[in-house]
Amino acid sequence: MPRTNNHVVIMAGGVGSRFWPMSTEERPKQFIDVLGCGKTLLQLTADRFESICDPNNMWVVTNKKYADIVKEQLPEIPVSNILCEPCRRNTAPCICYVSWRIKAVDPKANIVVTPSDHVATNPVEFRRVVSDCMKFTAETDSIVTLGMRPLRPETGYGYIQADLTSSSLRNKEIYRVFSFREKPDLETAQQYIKKNNYFWNAGIFVWSVSTIEIGR
């Protein structure tokens, strides 16, 4: 699929309550230079996807009270691509709405949806993985999600249980998802990391709009 059909959706509506007092409701963590590198988490997220899609194909979904902050921090994104929620909703309505908007302008769109507050210590490898996933979704009717190998029994993340016996013939790094597990207690998380098929749920999803048939 041509790069011109690649679209990136950044979800930036959260209040970042777990980072208080650095993160406030007026300026949540995604709009703050948390790492002290001169760029906010939102800007770093946009930078990670710079080679994945054109700026005109980058979208931000945020709360209406943060629209001006997004415009200030990402001036290269068209104002029409900043979609404002009148109130906070869960991820699913956000994804559905922006996918419908994208399909209206690009029926062949291939979309990656990402949170705005992640940190990638190896952006080159991150882009390789995302590019491979987008190639896979462009050629199949699959929805792909990214999982990270757990480093500790983390109770603050959701987990993905993968079927490691089912790798795709098109890409040996892509497996079927057996189940999604919500944030576990410590004992359960300790059991997860003893196995090799549990991954932290990154909350990043990739699909083609033709797969989900929005508005049908």
Protein Blocks (a to p, Z undefined) as FASTA:
>chain_A
ZZklpccdddfkbgolmmpckbcfklcfklpcfkonopafklmmmmmmmmmpcfklcccd
ddfklmmmmmmmmmmbcfklpccdfbdcdfklmmmmmmmmmmmmomkbccddddfkbccf
blmlmmmmmmmmmmmmmmmccdcddddddfbdcfkbccddddfklccfklmkbccdfbdc
ddddfklmmmmmmpckbccdehiacddfklnogoZZ
